[in-house]
Amino acid sequence: MEDSFHSSTPTSEEHLLDHREGAEREQHGANTKSHKKLALLPLVFLIYFEVAGGPYGEEPAVGAAGPLIAILGFVVFPFIWSIPEALLTAELATTFPGNGGFVIWANEAFGPFWGSLMGFWKFYSGVINLASYPVLCIDYLKLVIPALSSGSPRFVSIILSTCTLSFLNYSGLAIVGYTAVALGVVSLLPFVLLSFFSLPKIDPSRWLSWGQEGVERDWTLYFNTIFWNLNFWDSASTLAGEVEEPHRTFPKALLSAGLLTCLGYIVPLLAATGAMPLDQKSWVGGYFADVAEIIAGKWLKFWMEIGAVLSIIGLFEAQLSSAAFQLLGMADLGFLPRIFGERSKWFNTPWMAILVSTVIALSVCFFSFTEIISTVNFLYSLGMLLEFAAFLRLRRKFPSLKRPFKVPLGLFGLALMCLIPSVLLVYVMSVASKIVYVISFFLTFLGIALYYFMNVCKSRKWLEFSRV
């Protein structure tokens, strides 16, 4: 007998469809007795915070390559990366609407080994990324509270902020969702005001600048900045089991979040680069706040810095929700012990999954920010290459399976759609440092070892696993 309902290849599309509908009914009954599911608006902002969280962090693209190339990057990149990933996510999340998300997709396409490895790659990238947010939060707060710059106060503040934000996540996904809506509105408003005040000062010719003479282009920083700011569209797929009518809600949410993200990046970038004489070396993280002070005054700079902290909180909550519900989904699939799928009696959230994610994030949050982001990008790229392959495999394996949302392309067109993003992923991986290769190899080996160890635990009944 198999330990999970996805541990063997389905014999037919009818069997897969019946199984999927049964799982949806069971999950619906378990989760809607006393807890509301996610509606469209909170899902939009959770996806928004999974991907962006605001223009904070896009400044290094200008510093690395100049205004014109930075603007082109944030205009073109969504078409060659964000749209293909969002379309893929919309089709697969509505066809396989479970909390495992991409783990389910890889498992259905290639079997349990690749499903498990996909889960570990994406989980590692998620929780390592999670570790960067409390660090960024304290970096902004130290501008107001200088004591947080170093030593014990910084150490304690990072731990306390991580634990506090994790408890908010534990309090319920609906609360997290509507908190994300509030955080998104408040953190975006200063950029709306910045764009408005910039209008009289904009000189469109500044947008055409290739950069200042004598400033060498840093293509690695440029591509890493844009990639980091516009990826993770598929992360919300691990929440599909918590979404109200996912077959209708997910495509609408992805489209709305996509428009919000693109406008949220492009409009402030056009405003700031058009209104300010170019000082390319000043375009580093946090420079938008300086621009706000010059254009509108200290009050807008202060609001933007507070908005940055609020945005980071939203990023943390969205990422932790995705990682925790992914572990819950992996437990439901039988890849992890049943305890990872247990929910809090008070809040219906996966308490063990949240706890483990928080502990791992705390263990790596004192690494350098550059090492954290580079490792995140590498592991995420490995997972996405497998995800594109699974997408194409499932189209070929189950050509007539009912898909509530379907990308309107044939197999050849889908292969072309996935080709350019895949080339980009390979490039991002090729420019990684040696330490990133070492860390990624170690974590991949650990994921493989855990897969076989879990199988031993199942066969010898050392731990309890879900059986469907």
N, C-alpha and C positions, 0 to 999 in steps of 0.2 A: 504493500500500500504506500502511496506517495505521501510525503509529509506536508505537501502544500498543493493547492489546486492548480498551481502553475508549474509544478515540478516536472511535468512531462509534456511532450508536444501534443496538442489537441489533434484528434483524428479527423475532424471535419470542422467546417465553419459553423455548421448548425450546433455542434457540441460546444464550440467556443462561445457562441451567442447565448445558448441556454445557460451556460455556466456564469457568463458575465451578468446576465439579468438576475440570476439567483443571488449572486454576490451583492449586486446593487440593492435588491430587496432586503437582504439580511442587514446590510450596512445602514440602509435607510431606517429600518425598524429599530436598530440599536442606537442611532444617533438623534432621532427626532422625537423621542419620548418627552424630553423636557428641555431640549436645547435647540435653539434656532440654528439653521444652517446659514452659510454665508450668502448674502444677496449680492446683486451686481455692483453697487457702489463701493462697498468695502473691498470686494475682490479686485476692482479696478485699481484701488490705491495700494493694495498688497502687492499686485504685480508691478505697479509703478515703483514701489520701494524695493522690490526684488531687483529691478533693473537699474534704476537711477536714483531717485530720492532728491532730485533737484540738480541744478547746474554745478553745485559744489563738486570740485574735483576735475572739471573739464579745462581749467586754466592752463595746466602744463602742456596741452596740445598746441596752444599758441606759442608758448615759450620754446617748444621743441621744433616747430616748423613754420611759424609765422601765421598771420591772420587768414590769408587766402586758403592755405592748405588745411588749416584747422576747420574753417567754415565748410570747405568741401568735404572734409572727413565726416562731419556730423550731418551733412546733407546726403552724402552718397552711401555711407556705411549702413544706415538702416535698410537700404534697398538690397545690399549684397549680403547682409548678415541678419539684421533684426527681423525683417519681413519673412525670409525663409524659415528662421527658427520659430517665429510666432505662428506661421501657417502650419508647420509641422506639429507644434504643440496643440493648436486648436483641433487638428484632425485626430491625433492620437489620444488626447485627454478626453475627447467626447466619445471616442470609440472604445476606450478602455478606462472608464471613469472610476479609478480606485486610488487610494492614498499612496500606493507605490509609485505612481507616475511613470517616469522613464525606466524604473526597475521592471515594471510590468511589461513595457514595450520590448526591452532587450530580452526578457525571459521568454515572451511569446515568439520572438523572432529567432533567437539562437539557443535557447535553453537555459537551465538554471545557473550554470557556471557564469555565463556572460551577464545574466540578470543580476547575480550577486556582485560581480566585479563592477558593473555599472553603478550599483548602489553604493559600494564603498568609495569609488572614485568621486561620485557626486557628493556623498556625505562628507568626505574629507575636504573637498574644495569649499563646501558650504560652511563647515564649522571653522575652518582656518580663516575664511573670509569674515566670519562672525567675530573672530578675535580682533580684527582691525578696528571695529567700530567703537568700543570703549576707549581705545587708545586715541582715536580721532576726537572723540567727545571730550576727553580730558585735555587734549591739545588746544581745543577752542576755549574751554573753561579756564585754562591757566592764564589766558589774556586778561581775565577778570580777577582770578585768584592766583597770583604768582607762586604761592607756596606749592601748587600742584605740579610745578615744573620738574621736580626731581625728588629722589629720596623716598622716605617712608610715606609722606603724604600722597605722592603719586601712586605708589604701589597699592596703598589701602584704597584710594579713590577708584582705581581701575577695578579692583575686586568688588567693592561695594556697588559700583555702577553696574557691573555685569550681573551680580546677584539680584539687584533690584529690578533690572530690565527683564531678567529671566522670570522673576515672580509675576510680573505683569503678563508675560506670555502664558504662564501657568493659569492665570485667572480666567482664560477663555478666549477662543478664537474670534467670537463675535465682538468681544470687547477690544481685542487687538485690531480687528478690521476697522471698527469705527474710530478707534484711536488713530489709526493710519490716515483716515480721511481728515481728521482735525489737524494732525501734524503736517499733512501734505498741503492743506490750504494755507496754514500759517507760515510754513517755510517757503512757499512759492510767492506769497504776496510781495515781499521786498524786491523780488526780481521783476515783478509786474511794475512796481513803482520805479525801479531803476530804469526799465525800458521806457517808461513814460517820460521821466525827467531827462532822458538822454536824447529824445527826439530833436529838440532844437539844436543840439550840438553835433549831430551825426554828419559826417563827411563820407559819402559812399566810396570815394576813391581809396579810403583807408582799408576797405575790405579787400582790395586787389593787391595789397602788399605781400610780397614773397618773404618778408622778414628783413631785419636790419643787416646791413653789411657787417661782416666780421663775426656774426653769430652763426656758428655751425649747426646744421640740422641734426637732431637726435631722433632718428627714425624708430629706434627701439622704444624710447619713451613715448613717442607720438602714437605708435600702434598699440602699445600697452595701455595708454590712457584712454583711447577711443574704445578699445576692446573691453576694458574693465567697466567703462561707463555705459555700455550698450549690450551687455550679455545677461545671462540668467533668465531669459524669457521662459524657459521651461520649468523653472523652479516651482512655480505655483501649481504645476500639474500634480504635485504630491498632496495638494489640498482638494483634489477633485472629488473625493468622497465626502467632503464637508460642504460642498457647494450646492445651493438650491438649483435644481434642474441644470446640471452641468452641460448637457448637450445644447442648451440655448444660451446659458449664461457665459460660458467660457469664450466663445468666439467674440461676443459683444465686449466682454471685459478686455480681451487682448487688443481688439481694435481701439477701444477708448484709451487704454493705457499706452498704446503705441503713439497715438496722436498727442497725448499729454506729455509723454517723454520727449518726443522729437521737438515739439514747440518749446518745451521747458529748457531744452539745450540751445536751440538755434536762435530764438528771439533774444535772450540776454547776451549771447555771444555777439550777435550782430550789433546790439545796442552798445556794448562796452567797447568793442574794437572800432566801431564807427565814430564814437564820441570822444575817444581818448587818443592822443598822439602815441605812437607805438614806442614802448620801452620794453623790448621783448624779454629781457632778463627778469623783469618784474612779474611776468606771467607765470607764477607758481601757485600752488594750492593756497587759497584764501585771498587771492588778489581781487576777487570781485568785491570784497568788503572795502578794500582801499578805493576802488573805483566808485563805490556807492558814496563814500565820504567826500570824494572830490566833486562828484556831480550833484549830490543832494544834501550832504551834511553828515555830521557824526550820528544823528539819530537813525539814519538808514543803515549806516555801518553797524551800529549796535544791534538793530533789528536783524540784519543779515547774519551776524555772528550767533545770535540766539536762534535764528532759523536754522543755522548749520547744526547746532546741537540737537534741535528737534528733528531735523532730517536724519541725523545719525541714529536717533532713537527709533525712528520709523524703519530705517534700514535693518537695524538689529532685530526688531520684532518680526519683520517679514522673513528675514533669513532664518531665524530660530524656528519660526512656525513651519517653514518648509522643511528644515532638517529634521525636526521632531516628528512631523507627520510622515516623512519618508521612512524613518525607523519604524514607526507604527505599521506602515504599509509592508515593510520588509518582514516584520513579525507576522503579519497576516498571511504573507506568502510562504512562511516557513523558513526564511533565510536567517532569522534571528529568533532567540527564545521568546516564548509567549509574553514574558513580563514586559518586553518593549512595546507591546500592543495594549497594555493595561491603561485604562483611563481613570482620571481622578473622579471620585464619586461626587465631588462638589462642582467641578468645572468641566468635566467631560474631556479634559486634555490629557495627552499621553505623558504622564508625570515622569516616568523613568526615562523616556526618550529626551525630554527637556533637560532632566538632570544630567544625563550623560553628555549631551551636546554642550551644556554649560561648562562642565568640568573640563572637557577637551579644549574648548575655546579659551578657558582660563590658563590652561597649561602652555598655550602657544602665544598668548597675547603680549608677551614681553620680547618677542623677536622683532627685528626691524620691520618697518612698514613695507619697504621694498621687497624684502624676502617673502613676506606674507603674501603680497599681491602677485608676485611672480609665480609662486608655488600654486596659488589659487588658479591662475590662468592656465598653467600647465595641466593640472589635474582636470580642470573643467574641459580643456581641449580634448584630452583623451576620452572623456565621457561623451562629448559631443560628436566625435568621429564615430563612436559606436552607435550613438543615437541616430545619426544620419543613415548609417548602414541598416539599422533596425527598421527605420521608416520605409526604406526601399524594399527590404526583405518582406515586411508585412503586407505591402501593396501587392507584391508578387505571390506571396504565400496564400493570402486570403483576398483575391481580387473582387469577389462579389459580396464580401462581408458588409453589412449595413453600417455606414459611417454617417452619423448625424451631421457632421461637417466634413467636407471632402475638398481637398485642394484640387481645383479643376485642371489637372494636368495628367497626361499619361505617364507611364514608367520612364520613358526617355526624357520627357520634360522635367520630371521630378529629379532625375539623375543630374541634369544640367543645373537645376535649382540648388542642389546640394553641393555641386562641384566647387563653385567659387568660395563659399564659406569654408569648405574643407581645406582648400589651398591656404586660406588665411589662417586656419587653425594650425596647419603644419608650420607655417612661417612663425607664428607666435611661439610654438614649441622650439623651433630651431634657434631662436635668439635667447633662450633661457641660459642662466648661468650654471656652472658646474654644481653648485650647492643645490640648486633647484632640481637638477637631474638626479642627484643623490637622494634627496628627500622624496621625490616622486617615485623613484624606483623602490625605495624602502616601503613606502605606503602601499604601492601596488603589490609588492611581495606579501605585505601584511594582509591585504585584502584577500589574496589567493589562499594564504595560510588559514585565515578565518573561515573561508568557505569550506575547506576540507575538515577543519576542526569542528565546525557546526554539524557536518555530516556524521562525524564520529559520535558527537554528542547525541544526535538523533538515533543512530543505530544502537547505541549502548544505553539510551534513555537516561543520560546524565542530567539533561535539562528537559523542560517541557516545551514542546513546540505546538503551534496551531496545526490542526488537521481539518481540511474541508472536504 
